[in-house]
Every structure is written in structure tokens, then in C-alpha cells.
Amino acid sequence: MASDFDVTGEDATDAATFEAQAREAFTDEKLPRALVLIDRAIELEPGSFDAWSFRAKILVALDRGDEALVSIDRALELEPSDYDALAEKSGILSMLSQDLEGGLKYAKLAYDAMVASVAPERRSDPEGDDFWAVENVYDNLYYALYRLGQLDEAAKIRAEASSYGHDFAEGVDDGDA
């Protein structure tokens, strides 16, 4: 089992290889290994936006919100207007930190950045590079609005998302069932 965490025997010598291995481990649901590998990539290339952003996603999957927030903040220092990273921060704040106001703030920033940088036709192409990041923006904005009781605005975002082929659960299960 210790070999899952040991990367000294890996053939990787560069950050890109470690990051690729981290993504593969993440896909295989080997989250602790993915974290070790992405940390190695960051050691080799500390200015990598992609590595810091991916590290945040790994930490979210591990339910380590405070650490995820530090990682996504580092990514946003490198690329302050990246709409996917802004949406990720929104999700961390809203869902892991229970900071709905902060989540809404970053969801709105993510939405504005997405609208400014992703052409409408690219928002609706499930095979395109932007589709899932755009869905993340819509999902986080909808979630924050809904949880804060801004139901009319939430409905508008849901309708807009649907017009581009994005769909997510109606309402939010907040444990009151």
C-alpha cells in the first residue's frame, strides 16, 4: 500500500508528466496518490495555474475545503479571470465552507468572466473544451442563488443554462428530507 504514495520510483522527471499521472490517478479514484503526484508537479513548476487548480479539485474530492481554498486562491493569483477557477472557488465556499454569500460573489464573477470569454455557440457544444466548465459556472451560480432564496434569479439562470443544453437537479437537497 505504501507504493500508492511513493513517487520516487516514477519515471517522471517533469511537471507535465507528474500532472498527467495525477489526472490518471484522480480518474481511477486514487485520490491520495493524485495529491502526491500533483504536489510533485507543483514542486517542479510552482507557477502552474493548471496544477494548482487541479490540486484544488483533488482536495475538494477529499473533502478538505480549507486546503482546497488555499490551492484555488493560488491558481487565481496566477489567472485571476479564469471562469472555471472562479466557479470552483464559488463551489468550495458554498458547499464546503457554507459561505453562501461568498459563494454567490465568486459565482457571479465566474459567470461574468464566462460570458466575456466563451462565445454562445461554444457554451452548448458537449464535445467542446468549454462545455463542462460552463456547466460548472451555471451550476454554482444556480446553487448559490437558490440556497440564498433568490428563486427568480435562480430560475433565470437555470433557463439560460438549459437553453445551452446544460441540465442539473431542480432545487437543492439541503438535508431536510
N, C-alpha and C positions, 0 to 999 in steps of 0.2 A: 504494500500500500504506500510506503514512503516514496516509491518511484513516481507516484502521481504528482508529487510536489517538487521533485528534484529535476531541475532543468540543466544541471551541469553536464549531463551526458548527451544533451541535444546537439544536433548538427548545426543548429542555428548560430550564426555569427553576426547577424544584423537585425536591426529592429523590425524590419518588414517581415522577416521570417518568423520571429517570435510573435508578432501581432497576428500573422496568418495562423500560426499554431494555436494562439489564444482563441481566435474565432472558431476554429475547428473544435477545440475543447468545449467552448460555450455551446455550440450546436449539439455536441454529444452530451450536454448537461453535466460536464465535468467542471463545475464552477470554481472550486478551489484551484484546480490546475490552470484554468483560464486566467485567474487572477495572478498567479505566479508568473505565467508567461507574459501577460500584458505588463506587469511590473518590470520584467526584464527588458521588454521593448522600450519602456519609458526610461529605464536606466541608460539605455544606449542612445535614445533620442528624446530627451526631456521636452523638446518643443513640438512634439507631435500632437496636433489637435485630435486626430482620429484615435490615437492611443488613449488619450485622457478621456475622450468622450465614451469610448468603448469600455474603459475601466469603470466609468460611472454606471453603465448598463449592467456590467457584471455584478457590481456592488448592490444595485437595485435587486437583481435576481437573488442575491444572498441576503436580502432584507437588512442591509447595512446602510441605512439612509444618511446618517451623518457623514460617513466616508464618501458615499456617492455624491453628496452635495459638494464636498471639497473637490472631488475629481471633476465634476461638471463645471464648477466655478473656474478651475484651472483651464479647462477646454475653452470656456467663454472668454477668459483673458486672452487666449490666442486667436479666437474668432468670435468677437462679440455679437455679430449679427447672424450667426448660423441658426436658422429657424428650428432645425431638428434638436440642437443642443438646448435652445431656449425652451422648447416643448418638453425635453427631458427634465430640465430644471423645474418646470411647472409641475410635472408629474411627481417628482421627488418631494417637492414642497407640499402638494395637495394630498398625496396618498400616503407617503411615509412619514412626513413631519406634521401632518394635519394642519398645515398653514394654508388654508383655502384662499385667503386674501393675497398672500404671496404667490400662490399657485396661479391665481387669476391674473395677477400682474404679468408674470412671465408667459402665461398662455396668450395674453393679448400681444405682448412683444413678439412672440413666435408667429402669431397669426399675421401681424403687420409685416414681418420680415418675409414670411412665406408668400404673401400676396405680392410683395415688391419683387421677389426673385423667381417665382415659379409661374410660368405662363399657364393660363387656364387649361389649355389642351394637355399640358404635362401633368396637371393635377388629377386627371382622370384615366391615365394610362397605367393599368396594373402591371405592365411589363417594364415601365419606365423606372428610372433611378429615383424619382421623387415621390412616387405613389405612397409608399409606406411611411415616409417621413411626413408627408402632407396629412395622411390619416392620423398620425400621432399628434399633429398640431390640432386638428379638428377635435379629436378625442379629448385631449387635455383641456381645451377651451370649453367644450361642452360640459365636461365633468365639473370643472370649477364653477361655471355659471349655474348649473343645475344644483349643485350642493349648496351654493350660496342663495338659492331661492330665486334667481333671476331667470325664471322659466320662459318668459317671452324671448329673451335674448338666446337662451339655450336652444329653444325651438328653431329660431332663425339659423343658428349655426348648424344644427342637425339637418335642416332642409338644404342649406348650402352644401354641406358635406355630401348629402345624398345625391344632389344634382351632379356631383363629380364621381359618383359611384362608390362613395365611402359609406359604410354602414357600421354601426356599433349599437350596443344594447340600449334599449329605451330605458331611461331613468337610471338610477344608481342604487345598487343594493348596499344599504348602509347598516345592515345587521339588524334591522327592526322586524324582519320577517318572522 
